[in-house]
Amino acid sequence: MINQVKPQYPALARAARVQDYVMLQATISKQGTIEDLKVLHGHPLLNEAAIEAVKQWRYKPQLLNGQPIEVITTITVNFSFQ
């Protein structure tokens, strides 16, 4: 991971005391950027905040036989009060 932006806890979710996780399916491009995000699990008040943060994440490109490849993965973003 090169860059991992933390999600902003949505004010409405915080006021409603919603704690949950958002599980996303993502494609990491050959350049290490996030593409094709899809929510697999998550509370409606948290999903958009997770997507907005993960869109900004950057990864070191994955290599296969020395060549960069696309990778499909799942990403879990936790929202909890601390």
Secondary structure, 3 states (H helix, E strand, C coil): CCECCCCCCCHHHHHCCCCEEEEEEEEECCCCEEEEEEEEECCCCCHHHHHHHHCCCECCCEEECCEEECEEEEEEEEECCC
